[in-house]
Amino acid sequence: MASRRGPAVLLLMLTTWSAGCTGTRYGGTSRATTSCAGRCGEQYNNGNHCHCNDLCSQYGNCCSDYNAICVIGVSCATRCGEAYDSSNTCHCNNRCQEFSNCCDDYSAFCVATTTTAQTTTLPAVPSSPLPVTAAELSSVADDLWYGDVNYAREGVDFTLNLQNYVTNTALHSDYSSSRLFSYMNENGVLSSPTYAAFAAILNNYIAQTGNTEHVTSAESAENEAFLSEIMTTQVMVKVHDFLRWKGIVPYDEAGFKARLNEIWFGRYSRQNGRLDTSGFEHVFVGEVKNGEVSGMHSWVRFYLAEKSGDFDYSGYVFKKQPGTIGVQFRWGSVWKNLGGFFLGTSPEFDVAIYTLCFLARPEGLCEFSMAGSQMRLTTYSWLDRGQYLATAYP
C-alpha cells in the first residue's frame, strides 16, 4: 500500500478533495465532495455539497472543517508560514513551537515528516479527542458518499425485484417467490479489488454462536489484505484524516490500520464464553443465535448468499433514499425478521461510515444528513468494551 508522503501531500489531498474528486469507475466518475480550504466567505453555490459562508451554520450545511478554518482560525490548512498576527487564536509560522502557541494541526500541515527505511515520524494525536459536531458529521458523511468511486449503480450495475411488502415482520411467510437481485454486473462490480478482498473473507466463519472460531494464518492474511486494499481508497483516506484531526485515532497509517483490525476483526464471545465472533462477522456475514439470524448488514453478502441459495428472500420492509433497504429473509430454516443494509455502496464505504459512527457517536444513534436525506445509524460496542464493534446498521 502506498504511504502518504507528509503534510504537503495531506494538504494537497484535502484541497483536491474539496475541488471535487473524480475517478474512473466503470466509465463513471466519483460523486463530488468539498472542504473549506481556500473557500471561506465564498458566495453560495447550490452545486456545492457543503458551504463555507456565514450562513452555512444557520442552514446546517457547512463543510466539516468550516469552524476550524473560517470561524475560530484554529486550523493551519492554507496558513503555513504566515506572518505573526497577535489577533490570531493560534499560529502557523516557524516560531510557534518556540512560543507554544501553534494550532493543534500545525505539525500535520506544516512540519515535514521524516521517513527512513526503518521508521516514519508523524505528529502525535491531540492530548484528548475533540468533539464532533452534527454539522461536521454530516459533512464528512457527504464526503464519503460522494467520494465513493466504487459504488454500484442501481439500474445499471444491479437491478432489484422488490416484489411484496412485508406488513408484519413477526410472521414468517415467503411473500416473494423470486430473488431480490434480478441482475448483477459481476464482471464490473464484484471483480474490483475491494469487493474481491471482501468476498474472500465471508466464508471464514461458523454461523452458530457458541463455537470457538480459530483464525488460521490464511484467514489472518485475508483480513490483512482486505484492510490494506480498502485503506488505499478515497473514502478510507478521508475518514482517517477526519478522525485523526479530531484526535480519535492514531495519525499514522499503521496505527489506524491496527485500530481497524481491532474494531472489525478483534474476537470476543457472544455465547458460552468462547471466542466465537467479531465485528466483521456480525455486521457483514451474520450469525445464528437463539434460533434467529443476528446481524448481516451487507448488500454484497446478501447477493452472494442469495445467488448460492443460502438466503431466501421473503420481501421488503422499507426502501429509503439515498440508498438503504430493509428486508426479511430466511437463512436455511432460520429467519431474519428485519435486516437493513446500504444498497450499492462499496465495502470501503460501509467500513468507513460504520467506523466513523462507532468512534464519533458510540453506543447508540448516529444521526446526520447525507446526500440530502436524514440518516440514523446504530452502533454499539460489545458490553461497553469500546475496542470491539458489536453491531452497526442503518
C-alpha positions as CSV (number, residue, x, y, z in Angstrom):
1,M,0.0,0.0,0.0
2,A,1.4,3.4,-0.9
3,S,2.1,5.6,2.1
4,R,1.1,9.3,2.2
5,R,4.2,11.4,1.9
6,G,3.9,14.0,4.6
7,P,1.8,17.2,5.3
8,A,2.3,18.7,1.8
9,V,0.6,15.6,0.3
10,L,-2.1,15.7,3.1
11,L,-2.9,19.3,2.3
12,L,-2.9,18.7,-1.4
13,M,-5.2,15.7,-0.8
14,L,-7.6,17.7,1.3
15,T,-7.8,20.6,-1.2
16,T,-8.0,18.2,-4.2
17,W,-10.9,16.5,-2.5
18,S,-12.6,19.9,-1.9
19,A,-12.2,20.8,-5.6
20,G,-14.2,17.6,-6.5
21,C,-12.5,14.3,-6.7
22,T,-13.0,12.4,-9.9
23,G,-12.1,8.8,-10.5
24,T,-12.8,6.3,-13.2
25,R,-15.4,3.7,-12.2
26,Y,-16.7,1.5,-15.0
27,G,-16.6,4.6,-17.2
28,G,-18.2,6.8,-14.5
29,T,-16.9,9.4,-12.0
30,S,-17.0,9.8,-8.3
31,R,-19.6,12.0,-6.5
32,A,-18.0,15.4,-5.9
33,T,-17.0,16.4,-2.4
34,T,-15.7,19.5,-0.5
35,S,-13.7,21.3,2.2
36,C,-13.3,24.9,3.2
37,A,-9.6,25.2,2.4
38,G,-9.4,28.4,0.3
39,R,-13.1,28.9,0.3
40,C,-14.0,31.0,3.4
41,G,-16.7,33.6,2.6
42,E,-17.5,32.3,-0.8
43,Q,-20.8,33.1,-2.5
44,Y,-23.5,30.4,-2.2
45,N,-23.5,27.8,-4.9
46,N,-26.2,25.2,-4.8
47,G,-23.9,22.9,-6.8
48,N,-21.6,22.5,-3.7
49,H,-22.4,19.7,-1.3
50,C,-21.3,21.8,1.7
51,H,-20.6,25.5,2.2
52,C,-18.1,28.0,3.7
53,N,-20.0,31.3,4.2
54,D,-21.5,32.9,7.2
55,L,-25.0,31.5,6.6
56,C,-24.0,27.8,6.5
57,S,-24.3,27.4,10.2
58,Q,-27.8,28.7,10.1
59,Y,-28.8,26.2,7.4
60,G,-26.7,23.3,8.8
61,N,-24.7,22.8,5.6
62,C,-21.2,23.8,6.5
63,C,-18.2,21.7,5.5
64,S,-16.7,19.7,8.3
65,D,-13.7,22.0,8.7
66,Y,-15.7,25.3,8.4
67,N,-15.3,26.2,12.1
68,A,-11.7,25.3,12.3
69,I,-10.7,27.2,9.1
70,C,-13.2,30.0,8.7
71,V,-14.5,30.9,12.2
72,I,-12.1,30.4,15.0
73,G,-9.0,30.1,12.9
74,V,-7.6,27.1,14.8
75,S,-6.5,25.1,11.7
76,C,-3.3,25.6,9.8
77,A,-4.8,24.5,6.5
78,T,-3.6,27.1,3.9
79,R,-1.8,29.1,6.7
80,C,1.7,27.6,6.9
81,G,4.4,30.2,7.2
82,E,2.1,33.1,7.7
83,A,3.3,36.3,9.3
84,Y,2.7,36.7,13.0
85,D,-0.6,38.3,13.9
86,S,-1.4,38.7,17.6
87,S,-5.1,38.7,16.9
88,N,-5.0,35.0,15.8
89,T,-6.1,32.4,18.3
90,C,-3.2,30.2,17.4
91,H,-0.3,30.3,14.9
92,C,1.2,28.5,11.9
93,N,4.7,30.0,11.5
94,N,8.1,28.5,12.1
95,R,8.3,30.1,15.6
96,C,5.0,28.9,17.1
97,Q,6.6,25.8,18.6
98,E,9.2,28.1,20.3
99,F,6.3,30.1,21.9
100,S,4.0,27.1,22.4
101,N,1.1,28.8,20.5
102,C,0.8,26.6,17.4
103,C,-2.6,25.4,16.2
104,D,-3.4,21.8,17.1
105,D,-2.9,20.7,13.5
106,Y,0.3,22.7,12.9
107,S,2.5,19.6,12.7
108,A,0.1,17.7,10.5
109,F,0.1,20.5,7.9
110,C,3.3,22.5,8.3
111,V,6.0,20.2,9.6
112,A,7.6,17.8,7.1
113,T,7.5,14.1,8.2
114,T,10.8,12.2,8.3
115,T,10.8,8.9,6.5
116,T,13.6,6.4,6.8
117,A,13.9,2.8,5.8
118,Q,13.0,1.8,9.3
119,T,10.6,4.4,10.7
120,T,8.2,7.2,9.9
121,T,7.9,10.0,12.4
122,L,4.4,11.5,12.5
123,P,2.8,14.2,14.7
124,A,1.2,13.0,17.9
125,V,-2.6,13.0,18.3
126,P,-4.2,15.7,20.4
127,S,-3.9,15.1,24.2
128,S,-7.7,14.5,24.3
129,P,-10.3,13.8,21.5
130,L,-12.0,16.9,20.1
131,P,-15.8,16.9,19.9
132,V,-17.5,16.1,16.6
133,T,-20.5,18.4,15.8
134,A,-23.6,17.3,13.9
135,A,-22.6,19.6,11.0
136,E,-19.2,18.0,10.8
137,L,-20.6,14.5,10.9
138,S,-23.0,15.4,8.1
139,S,-20.2,17.0,6.0
140,V,-17.9,14.0,6.4
141,A,-20.8,11.6,5.5
142,D,-21.4,13.6,2.4
143,D,-17.7,13.4,1.6
144,L,-17.8,9.7,1.9
145,W,-21.0,9.3,-0.1
146,Y,-19.8,11.5,-3.0
147,G,-16.3,10.2,-2.8
148,D,-17.3,6.5,-3.1
149,V,-15.9,5.8,-6.6
150,N,-16.6,2.1,-6.4
151,Y,-20.3,2.3,-5.7
152,A,-22.6,0.2,-7.8
153,R,-25.5,2.0,-9.5
154,E,-29.0,0.6,-9.2
155,G,-30.5,0.1,-12.7
156,V,-27.0,0.0,-14.2
157,D,-24.8,-2.4,-12.2
158,F,-27.7,-4.2,-10.5
159,T,-31.4,-4.4,-10.7
160,L,-33.8,-5.2,-7.8
161,N,-37.1,-7.2,-7.9
162,L,-38.7,-6.0,-4.7
163,Q,-42.0,-7.9,-5.1
164,N,-44.1,-7.8,-2.0
165,Y,-44.1,-5.6,1.1
166,V,-43.8,-7.3,4.5
167,T,-46.6,-5.8,6.7
168,N,-45.8,-7.9,9.8
169,T,-42.2,-8.9,10.4
170,A,-43.2,-11.3,13.1
171,L,-45.0,-13.5,10.6
172,H,-42.6,-15.9,8.8
173,S,-44.2,-16.2,5.4
174,D,-42.5,-16.1,2.0
175,Y,-44.1,-13.1,0.3
176,S,-41.8,-13.2,-2.7
177,S,-41.2,-16.1,-5.0
178,S,-38.1,-14.6,-6.8
179,R,-34.8,-13.3,-5.7
180,L,-34.3,-9.7,-4.6
181,F,-31.4,-9.2,-7.1
182,S,-32.6,-9.9,-10.6
183,Y,-29.4,-8.7,-12.3
184,M,-25.8,-8.0,-11.2
185,N,-22.9,-6.8,-13.3
186,E,-20.4,-9.2,-11.6
187,N,-17.6,-8.5,-14.1
188,G,-17.7,-4.8,-13.4
189,V,-18.6,-4.7,-9.7
190,L,-17.7,-7.8,-7.8
191,S,-14.4,-8.3,-9.6
192,S,-13.0,-4.9,-8.4
193,P,-10.2,-5.3,-5.8
194,T,-12.0,-4.2,-2.6
195,Y,-15.1,-6.3,-3.4
196,A,-13.0,-9.3,-4.2
197,A,-11.0,-8.9,-1.0
198,F,-14.3,-8.5,1.0
199,A,-15.8,-11.6,-0.6
200,A,-12.8,-13.7,0.2
201,I,-13.4,-13.3,4.0
202,L,-17.1,-14.2,4.0
203,N,-16.6,-18.0,4.3
204,N,-14.2,-17.8,7.2
205,Y,-16.9,-18.1,10.0
206,I,-19.1,-20.5,11.8
207,A,-22.7,-19.4,11.6
208,Q,-23.8,-20.7,15.0
209,T,-22.6,-18.7,18.0
210,G,-21.0,-20.5,20.9
211,N,-18.4,-22.3,18.8
212,T,-14.8,-21.2,19.2
213,E,-13.5,-19.9,16.0
214,H,-9.8,-20.4,15.4
215,V,-8.4,-17.9,12.9
216,T,-5.9,-19.6,10.6
217,S,-2.8,-17.9,9.2
218,A,-4.5,-17.9,5.8
219,E,-7.6,-16.2,7.2
220,S,-5.4,-13.6,9.0
221,A,-3.7,-12.9,5.7
222,E,-7.2,-12.4,4.1
223,N,-8.1,-9.9,6.8
224,E,-4.9,-8.1,6.3
225,A,-5.3,-8.0,2.5
226,F,-8.8,-6.5,2.9
227,L,-7.7,-3.8,5.2
228,S,-4.7,-3.0,3.1
229,E,-6.9,-2.8,0.0
230,I,-9.6,-0.5,1.4
231,M,-7.0,1.8,3.1
232,T,-5.8,2.9,-0.4
233,T,-9.3,4.2,-1.3
234,Q,-10.5,7.8,-1.1
235,V,-13.2,7.1,1.5
236,M,-10.9,5.5,4.0
237,V,-8.3,8.2,3.5
238,K,-11.0,10.8,4.2
239,V,-12.3,9.1,7.3
240,H,-8.8,8.6,8.7
241,D,-7.9,12.3,8.0
242,F,-11.0,13.5,9.8
243,L,-10.7,11.1,12.8
244,R,-7.0,11.8,13.3
245,W,-7.6,15.6,13.1
246,K,-10.1,15.1,15.9
247,G,-7.6,13.1,17.9
248,I,-9.8,10.0,17.9
249,V,-7.4,7.6,16.0
250,P,-3.6,7.5,15.5
251,Y,-2.1,9.8,12.9
252,D,0.0,7.1,11.3
253,E,-1.5,4.6,8.9
254,A,-0.1,1.6,10.7
255,G,-1.7,2.7,13.9
256,F,-5.0,3.4,12.2
257,K,-4.9,0.0,10.5
258,A,-4.2,-1.7,13.8
259,R,-7.3,0.1,15.3
260,L,-9.4,-1.0,12.4
261,N,-8.2,-4.6,12.8
262,E,-9.2,-4.4,16.5
263,I,-12.6,-2.9,15.8
264,W,-13.6,-5.3,13.0
265,F,-11.6,-8.5,13.5
266,G,-10.9,-8.5,17.2
267,R,-12.6,-11.6,18.6
268,Y,-15.0,-11.8,21.6
269,S,-17.7,-14.0,23.0
270,R,-21.4,-13.8,22.4
271,Q,-22.2,-17.2,23.9
272,N,-20.7,-19.7,26.3
273,G,-17.6,-17.6,27.0
274,R,-16.0,-18.7,23.8
275,L,-14.3,-16.5,21.2
276,D,-17.0,-17.0,18.6
277,T,-17.5,-13.7,16.9
278,S,-16.1,-10.4,15.7
279,G,-17.5,-7.1,14.4
280,F,-16.9,-8.1,10.8
281,E,-18.7,-11.5,11.2
282,H,-21.7,-10.0,12.9
283,V,-22.2,-6.9,10.8
284,F,-21.3,-8.2,7.3
285,V,-21.6,-12.0,7.5
286,G,-24.4,-12.6,10.0
287,E,-24.8,-15.2,12.7
288,V,-27.3,-17.6,14.1
289,K,-28.1,-17.2,17.8
290,N,-31.1,-18.5,19.8
291,G,-32.9,-19.7,16.6
292,E,-32.7,-16.3,14.8
293,V,-30.4,-14.7,12.3
294,S,-28.4,-11.9,14.0
295,G,-26.5,-9.1,12.2
296,M,-25.9,-9.3,8.4
297,H,-26.0,-5.8,7.0
298,S,-24.2,-6.1,3.7
299,W,-25.8,-6.0,0.3
300,V,-22.8,-7.8,-1.3
301,R,-23.1,-10.6,1.3
302,F,-26.9,-10.8,0.7
303,Y,-26.4,-11.0,-3.1
304,L,-23.8,-13.8,-2.9
305,A,-25.8,-15.8,-0.4
306,E,-29.0,-15.4,-2.3
307,K,-27.2,-16.5,-5.5
308,S,-25.8,-19.6,-3.8
309,G,-29.2,-20.5,-2.4
310,D,-28.2,-19.9,1.3
311,F,-30.6,-16.9,1.7
312,D,-34.3,-17.0,0.6
313,Y,-35.7,-13.5,0.2
314,S,-39.2,-13.1,1.7
315,G,-40.0,-9.4,1.0
316,Y,-39.0,-5.8,1.8
317,V,-39.9,-3.7,4.8
318,F,-38.6,-0.4,3.7
319,K,-36.5,1.2,0.9
320,K,-35.3,4.8,1.5
321,Q,-33.0,7.4,0.0
322,P,-30.2,7.8,-0.5
323,G,-29.8,4.0,-0.7
324,T,-30.9,1.8,2.2
325,I,-33.3,-1.2,2.3
326,G,-34.8,-3.4,5.0
327,V,-35.7,-6.9,4.1
328,Q,-36.9,-10.2,5.6
329,F,-35.2,-13.4,4.6
330,R,-34.5,-17.0,5.7
331,W,-31.1,-18.5,6.2
332,G,-31.7,-22.2,5.9
333,S,-34.5,-22.7,8.4
334,V,-33.7,-19.6,10.5
335,W,-35.4,-16.3,9.9
336,K,-34.2,-12.7,9.9
337,N,-37.3,-10.6,10.7
338,L,-35.8,-7.4,9.5
339,G,-32.3,-6.8,8.2
340,G,-31.2,-3.4,7.0
341,F,-28.2,-2.5,4.7
342,F,-26.9,0.1,2.3
343,L,-27.5,-0.6,-1.4
344,G,-24.7,-0.3,-3.9
345,T,-22.2,1.1,-1.5
346,S,-18.6,-0.2,-1.7
347,P,-17.2,-2.4,1.1
348,E,-14.8,0.5,1.9
349,F,-17.7,2.9,2.3
350,D,-19.5,0.6,4.6
351,V,-16.4,0.2,6.8
352,A,-15.8,3.9,6.7
353,I,-19.3,5.1,7.7
354,Y,-19.7,2.5,10.4
355,T,-16.3,3.2,11.8
356,L,-17.0,6.9,11.8
357,C,-20.2,6.5,13.7
358,F,-18.7,3.8,16.1
359,L,-16.0,6.2,17.1
360,A,-17.7,9.6,16.9
361,R,-21.2,8.5,18.2
362,P,-20.5,5.4,20.3
363,E,-23.2,3.4,22.0
364,G,-26.4,4.3,20.1
365,L,-27.8,6.5,17.4
366,C,-25.6,8.3,14.9
367,E,-27.7,10.9,13.2
368,F,-26.6,13.0,10.2
369,S,-27.6,14.3,6.8
370,M,-26.2,12.6,3.8
371,A,-26.9,13.3,0.1
372,G,-29.9,15.4,1.1
373,S,-31.5,12.7,3.3
374,Q,-31.6,12.3,7.1
375,M,-29.8,9.2,8.3
376,R,-29.9,7.3,11.5
377,L,-27.2,4.6,12.0
378,T,-26.9,2.5,15.2
379,T,-23.6,1.3,16.6
380,Y,-22.7,-0.5,19.8
381,S,-19.6,-1.9,21.3
382,W,-19.6,-5.3,22.9
383,L,-20.6,-5.0,26.5
384,D,-19.2,-1.4,26.5
385,R,-15.8,-2.6,25.5
386,G,-15.1,0.2,23.1
387,Q,-12.4,-1.6,21.2
388,Y,-14.8,-4.2,19.7
389,L,-17.7,-3.4,17.4
390,A,-20.8,-5.4,18.4
391,T,-23.2,-4.1,15.7
392,A,-23.7,-1.4,13.1
393,Y,-26.7,-0.9,10.8
394,P,-28.8,1.7,9.1
